[in-house]
Amino acid sequence: MTRDYAQSKAAQDAYALVEELQTYLVQKLDALPPKVTASRFHPVEWLRAGGRFGGGVRFVANDDAVFNRASVNISQVQYEKDPSKKLASASALSTIVHPYHPQAPSMHMHISWTEMKIGQGYWRIMADLNPSLPHEADTRLFEDALREASGHLFQLGKEQGERYFFIPALGRHRGVSHFYLEEHQSPDRDADRKLARNFGRKMIETYAAIVERHLKANAPVTDHDRTEQLHYHSLYFLQVLTLDRGTTSGLLVHDENDAGILGSLPACVDRKILQSWVPQHPPLQQKLLELLVSNLPDKNVSLVDDKVKIRIAQAARDFYQQHPEAQNLLAQGHTVPPTVDNHR
């Protein structure tokens, strides 16, 4: 497959950075016990407009003894030769890891550089810890790593993360520790790029250490643990598909990577508990959640494979196209990035 990459130096540097972080995270996940001789991941490539506007490659876990689901995606979409677009390029790492063992927490991280044709650019930096069974020591370690990695920006990122990952209908957050910087830029681009790189590496190292500790402990798994994990994965599904602005924007921009955009979804969800949450939502989100549930396999424990993801992605896309006002209900930090408009 052939992809046309952005020619801007800032975009090239950003893509090299997210590619480095992708490799580093896959290496850390491959090093988890038990030891393996081959990678636990296989690459899946996708193209934007046949590669003319870029594309990406995601590493997907093929070891279901360690991972419930894991996807480590990088991409670069660029419109440098398309005068109709305001966006020059967007280079991103977006990853989610859901371990199989319920004591080991999930982790989401997103680091991206957006460059406009007028020469301005900014970083989006996110990381959050998402356990099915919370452990205070894990939360404290992750929070300390966030503080060290972000320095004086920690409080701002924490405030935005607490706001972004809150689920109003259920009165709770998606996870236990959240960090979100939106449209971050300073006069020193080199310092900003260094911040993004150091942040990514620090969070990768910290998360890998947390998961490794739980896998080595190999605590007995009870039926209660598995039930709690399934319920939490259902909550994750709910937040991603009814509130996450990045996921929704990705689906609205194009339909060439639906399985990758929904790569954050766990392997299975509880259809019944998702249905029970419908009445707690505002009317528009009730319609959306009913639609999402109707596209799941008709079983209490519903498998979310690539076929289901693609079906759900199209249903969500159709819904937001028919009800654009529903985007006002999506999560946001202190600012709302014009992601969809940038691609028009």
Secondary structure, DSSP 8 states (H G I E B T S, - for coil): -------SHHHHHHHHHHHHHHHHHHHHHHTSSS--SS-SEEEEEEESGGGTTEEEEEEEE--TTTEEEEEEEEEEEE-TT-TT-SEEEEEEEEEEEEESSTTS-EEEEEEEEEEETTS-EEEEEEEEEE-SS--HHHHHHHHHHHHHHHGGGHHHHHHHHHHHTEETTTTEESSSEEEEEEEE--S-HHHHHHHHHHHHHHHHHHHHHHHHHHHHHT----HHHHHHHHHHHHHHHHHHHHT-HHHHHHHHH-SS-HHHHTTTS-SEEEHHHHHHTGGGS-HHHHHHHHHHHHTS-SSSEEE--HHHHHHHHHHHHHHHHH-GGGGGGS---SS---HHHHT-
